[in-house]
Amino acid sequence: MDKHTIYHIAERVGVSPSTVSRALSGRGYCGPKTKSKILAAAEEMNYAPNSAGKALKMKQTNKILFAVPDICNPFYFDMINGINQVLEEYGYLMILFYTKHSLKEELKAIQNVKEKVADGMIMVSFDFGEDNICAINALQAPVVLTNKYVSPAGRDRFDYVYVDTYEGIVLGTEHLIRQGISRIGYIGGSLAEQTGHQRFCGYRDALTAAGLPFAERLVAESDYTEHGGYLAAQAMLRGADRPEGIVAANDLMAIGVMKACEEAGLRIPDDIAIVGMDNLDIASRVHPKLTSVALMQEEIGRQAAQVLMDRIRGVPRPPGEIKLLPRLVVRDSSRRHAAQRG
């Protein structure tokens, strides 16, 4: 059966389409008896409003775009939960856009917002730069980033809500140093990307501050996946000067590191201590339980969504950043006994 419209309801009740529209929308006057007949007819005919037509008329879609580089990483599940908690309060829906860690796909997401598929966007990227930032600044819609980015020329037209992952890696590295570990390896993302470089700098600077030497052989670039962490750790553990501890830039890679250590016959934390970052639920379910840096991903999602909804609704708020601080959660994978620390 064809979908019923307000014209069908008007014909059934014997009123004008504009009267039906007023009754269904609750805007404008419609007598109580007439309204009751219209609502009864709408229910009987299983009427559903045309959301596309309503969006065109109201110039609003009641949707936001959430662009993420990896739909398999549980980190983003928590962020989605935080975003949805806010969107539900405003009757908004989320469109998930998988950018595949690709600038080309990020630009497609931005184009979708430009074409008014959604009223605004929250975007996660490992590498904000001139291309995607220029496209975002050209939009006539609000955007919230989950990385800090400030254009050289200023005048940015977006907000950002982020956690300081540089400081997160500093916390993880310093924790191993306090355990008496001096030969510490690091497995992170691409050093050519904004996020990968920032996290690497946290590791390097923590070593420097402690007066420890930096060894290039103990640094590996990977892809934030469990398999990537596993392969990087395998290569790092082959040398005679293998590390006594490893800091991984996320929990998935850290779990891959644990697998490589197990296959190499190394005991965790007795032979090698391991720290991850993200504090995913799985960190407390692996054996030994994984020490990790909590990045407040659900809170990032919640606050990013609130900023975005305020912008969409025209609620005044100061421009700029919301910065969240990471927190070290110590578990068995890095705890060493006093005798081991020397």
C-alpha positions in Angstrom: 0.0 0.0 0.0 1.3 3.5 -0.8 2.4 5.7 2.1 -0.4 8.0 3.3 0.1 11.7 3.3 -1.7 14.7 5.0 -3.8 14.9 1.8 -5.2 11.5 2.3 -6.0 12.3 6.0 -7.6 15.6 4.9 -9.8 13.8 2.4 -10.8 11.2 5.0 -11.8 13.8 7.7 -13.1 16.4 5.3 -10.8 19.2 6.2 -8.0 21.1 4.4 -4.5 19.8 4.3 -3.3 22.9 6.2 -5.7 22.0 9.0 -4.2 18.5 9.1 -0.7 20.0 9.2 -1.6 22.3 12.1 -3.2 19.4 14.1 -0.2 17.0 13.6 2.5 19.6 14.2 0.8 21.2 17.2 1.6 24.6 15.6 -1.3 27.0 14.9 -4.9 26.7 15.9 -7.1 23.6 15.3 -10.3 23.0 17.2 -10.2 20.2 19.8 -12.9 18.0 18.1 -11.3 18.4 14.6 -7.8 17.7 16.0 -9.1 14.6 17.7 -10.6 13.3 14.4 -7.4 14.0 12.6 -5.2 12.2 15.1 -7.6 9.2 15.1 -7.5 9.1 11.3 -3.7 9.4 11.2 -3.3 6.5 13.6 -5.9 4.4 11.7 -4.1 5.1 8.4 -0.6 4.4 10.0 0.5 7.8 9.0 4.3 8.6 9.3 5.6 12.1 8.5 8.0 12.5 5.6 11.3 13.2 7.4 13.1 14.3 4.3 10.4 16.8 3.4 10.3 18.1 7.0 14.1 18.5 7.0 13.9 20.5 3.7 11.2 22.8 5.1 12.9 23.2 8.5 16.4 23.4 7.0 17.4 20.8 9.7 18.0 17.1 9.5 18.1 16.2 13.2 21.2 14.1 12.4 24.9 14.5 13.1 27.8 12.8 11.4 30.4 11.0 13.4 33.5 10.4 11.3 35.9 7.7 12.7 39.1 6.1 11.2 38.5 2.6 12.6 35.1 1.0 13.2 36.8 -2.2 14.7 38.5 -0.4 17.6 36.5 -0.7 20.9 37.8 2.8 21.8 35.2 4.3 19.5 32.4 2.2 21.0 32.7 4.1 24.3 32.9 7.5 22.4 29.7 6.5 20.5 28.0 5.8 23.8 28.9 9.2 25.2 27.7 11.0 22.0 24.4 9.1 22.0 23.7 10.0 25.6 23.6 13.7 24.6 21.9 13.2 21.2 19.0 11.4 22.7 18.1 14.4 24.9 17.7 16.5 21.7 16.0 13.9 19.5 19.0 13.6 17.2 20.4 10.6 15.4 24.0 9.7 14.6 25.3 8.8 11.1 28.5 6.8 11.5 31.0 7.5 8.7 34.0 5.2 8.4 37.0 7.2 7.0 39.4 4.2 6.9 42.3 6.3 8.1 42.2 8.1 4.7 42.3 11.8 3.9 40.2 11.1 0.8 37.4 9.5 2.9 37.6 12.4 5.5 37.0 14.9 2.7 34.0 12.8 1.6 32.6 13.1 5.1 33.1 16.8 5.1 31.4 17.0 1.7 28.4 15.1 3.1 28.0 17.8 5.8 28.4 20.5 3.1 25.5 18.8 1.2 23.4 19.0 4.4 23.2 15.3 5.0 23.7 16.2 8.6 23.5 19.4 10.7 27.0 19.1 12.0 29.9 16.7 12.6 32.2 15.2 15.2 35.4 14.1 13.5 38.3 11.8 14.7 41.5 11.9 12.7 45.0 10.8 13.3 46.3 13.6 11.0 44.6 16.9 10.9 46.4 19.1 8.4 45.9 21.8 5.8 43.7 19.8 3.4 41.0 18.6 5.8 41.1 21.7 8.1 40.6 24.0 5.1 37.6 22.0 4.0 36.2 22.1 7.6 36.7 25.8 7.9 34.8 26.3 4.6 31.7 24.6 6.0 28.6 26.5 7.0 27.9 24.0 9.7 29.4 23.4 13.2 32.2 20.8 13.6 33.9 19.5 16.7 37.3 17.7 16.4 38.7 15.3 19.0 42.3 16.4 18.5 43.7 19.8 19.2 44.5 21.7 16.1 45.2 25.4 15.6 45.7 26.7 12.1 48.9 28.9 11.6 46.8 31.8 10.4 44.1 31.3 13.1 40.5 32.1 12.5 39.4 28.5 12.8 35.7 27.9 12.7 35.5 24.6 14.7 35.7 23.5 18.3 37.8 20.7 19.7 37.4 18.4 22.7 40.4 16.2 23.4 42.5 14.3 25.9 46.2 15.1 26.1 47.7 11.8 24.7 51.2 13.3 24.8 50.8 13.5 28.6 49.3 10.0 28.5 52.4 8.5 27.1 54.5 10.5 29.5 52.5 9.0 32.4 53.0 5.4 31.0 56.7 5.9 30.4 57.4 7.5 33.8 55.6 4.7 35.5 58.0 2.1 34.0 60.9 4.4 35.0 59.7 4.4 38.6 59.7 0.6 38.4 63.5 0.8 37.9 63.3 0.0 34.2 65.8 2.0 32.1 65.6 0.2 28.7 62.1 1.0 27.5 60.7 0.3 24.1 57.9 2.3 22.4 55.4 1.1 19.8 53.2 3.8 18.3 51.6 5.0 15.1 53.1 6.7 12.1 55.6 9.5 13.1 54.5 11.3 9.9 51.0 11.9 11.4 49.9 14.4 14.0 48.7 11.8 16.6 51.6 9.4 16.1 54.2 12.2 16.4 52.7 13.7 19.5 52.6 10.4 21.3 56.2 9.5 20.3 57.3 12.9 21.7 55.7 12.0 25.1 57.9 8.8 25.2 61.1 10.6 24.1 60.6 13.6 26.5 59.9 11.3 29.5 63.2 9.5 28.8 65.1 12.7 28.4 63.6 14.2 31.6 64.8 11.0 33.5 68.3 11.2 32.0 67.9 8.0 30.1 69.3 7.4 26.6 67.1 7.3 23.6 67.7 4.2 21.3 66.1 4.4 17.9 66.1 0.6 17.7 63.6 0.5 20.6 61.0 2.6 18.6 58.6 1.0 16.2 55.9 2.5 14.0 52.7 0.4 13.7 49.0 0.7 12.9 47.1 0.7 16.2 45.9 -2.9 15.7 46.6 -6.0 17.8 48.4 -7.7 14.9 50.5 -4.6 14.2 51.6 -4.5 17.9 52.4 -8.2 17.7 54.6 -7.9 14.6 56.4 -4.8 16.0 57.1 -6.5 19.3 58.4 -9.6 17.6 61.0 -7.6 15.7 61.9 -5.6 18.9 62.4 -8.7 21.0 64.8 -10.4 18.6 67.8 -8.2 19.5 70.3 -9.0 22.2 69.4 -5.7 23.9 65.7 -6.3 24.1 63.7 -3.9 26.2 62.8 -4.5 29.8 59.6 -2.6 29.3 57.4 -1.5 26.4 54.9 1.4 26.2 52.3 0.9 23.4 50.3 3.8 22.1 47.0 2.0 22.5 45.7 -1.1 24.2 45.1 -3.2 21.1 48.8 -2.9 20.2 49.7 -3.6 23.9 47.7 -6.9 23.7 49.6 -7.8 20.6 52.9 -7.1 22.4 51.7 -9.5 25.2 51.2 -12.2 22.7 54.6 -11.8 21.2 56.2 -11.9 24.7 54.3 -15.1 25.6 55.6 -16.7 22.4 59.1 -15.6 23.2 58.9 -17.2 26.6 59.1 -13.9 28.5 57.2 -13.5 31.7 55.1 -10.4 32.2 56.0 -8.3 34.3 59.1 -10.3 35.6 61.0 -10.3 32.4 59.3 -7.4 30.6 56.7 -4.9 31.8 54.0 -3.6 29.5 51.8 -0.4 29.5 49.0 0.4 27.0 46.8 3.3 26.5 42.9 3.7 26.2 42.0 1.6 29.3 39.5 -0.5 27.2 37.4 -3.0 29.1 39.5 -5.8 27.7 42.6 -4.4 29.6 41.2 -5.9 32.8 40.2 -9.2 31.2 43.6 -10.3 29.7 46.2 -12.1 31.8 48.1 -10.5 33.3 45.8 -7.6 33.6 47.1 -4.7 31.5 48.3 -1.4 32.9 46.8 1.3 30.8 46.3 5.1 30.5 42.6 6.0 30.6 41.7 8.5 27.9 38.2 9.3 29.0 36.7 8.4 25.6 33.1 8.3 26.8 33.5 11.8 28.3 35.1 13.1 25.1 32.0 11.9 23.2 29.6 13.4 25.7 31.3 16.8 25.8 31.9 16.9 22.0 28.2 16.2 21.4 27.1 18.8 23.9 29.4 21.5 22.2 28.0 20.4 18.8 24.3 20.6 20.0 24.9 24.0 21.5 26.3 25.3 18.2 23.5 23.8 16.2 20.9 25.3 18.6 22.6 28.7 18.7 23.4 28.5 22.4 26.2 31.1 23.2 29.4 29.5 24.4 33.1 30.6 24.2 35.0 29.3 21.2 38.1 27.1 21.6 39.0 23.9 23.4 37.9 21.5 26.1 41.0 19.6 27.4 40.6 16.4 29.4 43.5 14.9 31.4 44.6 11.2 31.1 44.8 8.9 34.1 47.2 6.0 34.7 45.5 2.7 35.8 48.1 0.4 37.2 47.5 -3.4 36.9 49.6 -6.5 36.9 51.4 -6.2 33.6 53.8 -3.5 35.0 53.9 -4.1 38.7 57.4 -5.2 39.8 58.4 -6.3 43.3 60.9 -4.2 45.2 63.7 -6.8 44.7 63.3 -6.6 41.0 63.5 -2.8 41.1 66.9 -3.1 42.8 
